[in-house]
Amino acid sequence: MELNEQNRPDFEKCGGLLPVIAQDDATGVVLMLAYMNEEAYSETLSSGRAVYFSRSRNKLWRKGEESGNVQLVKSIYLDCDLDTLLIKVDQVGGAACHEGYKSCFFRQVTPEGLRVVSERVFDPKEVYKK
């Protein structure tokens, strides 16, 4: 996929890291929010798999490299300001969240406090044996 400068993300904004919303292509469920730098974006385009930039590890994060729960990119959308991405993905393995849930948004804020509103797909202790 070749993009010219007028329809590329503006990585100059936000210190070079742009927010990315990952959404399940089939269901529309919002899976997670992550960040991409220009290198992660380029690798995502060339590989067809979601690659993010891990702020905590300060390096590229190839989604699913440890868990096997990769994200196959179906389509990419760029917002009107060219500084936020929406990627629609096929979530392999059924879980995007490192805590074992389909979506990272598995907790709902209620007057009584946080309520888990989703079922775990996998046990993170079994998947991330460190």
N, C-alpha and C positions, 0 to 999 in steps of 0.2 A: 504494500500500500504506500504510494508516494504522495506526499502532501507538500504543497508550496507554502511559503512563509505566511501568506494571508489566511490560511486555514489550519495553522499549527497552533498548539497551545503556547501561551506566552509564559515561558519559564522564567522570565525576568521578574515577574510579579512574585510576591510571597517568598522571596529568598531562594527561588529555584525549585521549591517543592510545591506541587499543586495537589489539592485534595481530589480524591477519586472515590466515587460511590460505585460499589459493585452490586449489581442487581441480578437476580436469577432470571435468565431470559425466558424460561418457560412459565414461571409463576408470578413474576413481578416482585417477589419478596426482596427487600433491601437486605443484602447479606453483610456488608461491612463498609467502613470508610477507611481509606488508607491514603498514602501519598505516593506520587511519582516525581522523579526528577527526569531530566531529558534522556538520560541513559536508560532508565527503566521503561520510559515510554517507547523509545526506539526498539528495545528488545521485545516489548509486548507486541508491537506492530510486526516485527520480523518473525517472531516465534509463534504467535497466535495463542500464547499462554500469558496470563496476568503476571507481571513482574512489578513489584512495588519498591519503594525505598524505605527501609526500616530506620526510623529516627532513633530508636533505642540502640540498635546495633551499628548505625551509621554505615550501612552498606545495602546493596541490592538484596531484595527478598523475593525469591522466586516462589510464589505461592504454592504450597504443597510439597516443597522440597524435602521436608522432614516427614510430614503426615501422609503424603500421597494424595491429599485433597486439593488437587490442582483446579485452576479455573481456566477453562477454554473460552477464549473471547469470541463472542458471536457478533457484537457490534460495539462501536465506540461513538459517544456523543460528546460534543464540546459546547459549553455554555456561551452565552452572548458576549461575555467579557474575555473569553479565551483563557480563563484561569481556573476552571473546574471541569473535571471529566466524569462522565457516567459511562461505565462499561457494563454491558449485558453479557453474562457468562453462563456457561454450562458448568455447574459446580459438581465436579467429580468427587464421589465419596459421600456426598450428602451433607457435609458440614464445612462451613467457611470459618467458624469461630475456633480459636485455639482452646477454648474451654469445652469443646465437643458439641456445640449446638449448630444447627443449620445456619442461623444468623447470629451475628454479634449482638444484635438487638433482641436478646431473649428475656430481658427484664423490663417490666412495666412499672412506671412510677404511679403509686396510688396514695391516697390520704393515709393509709396504714403503713406505707413504706414500699420497698421494692418487692415485686412479685414476679417469680419466674413463670413465664407464659409459654414455654417451649419444652420439648423433650430432648434430652441429650442423645446425640447420634453415636458418639464414641466416648470412651473414658480417656481423658487426656493423660492420665498417669501411665496408661498402657501404650499410648501412641508416642509420647515424648519422654522416653526413658533416658533421663539425664542423670 
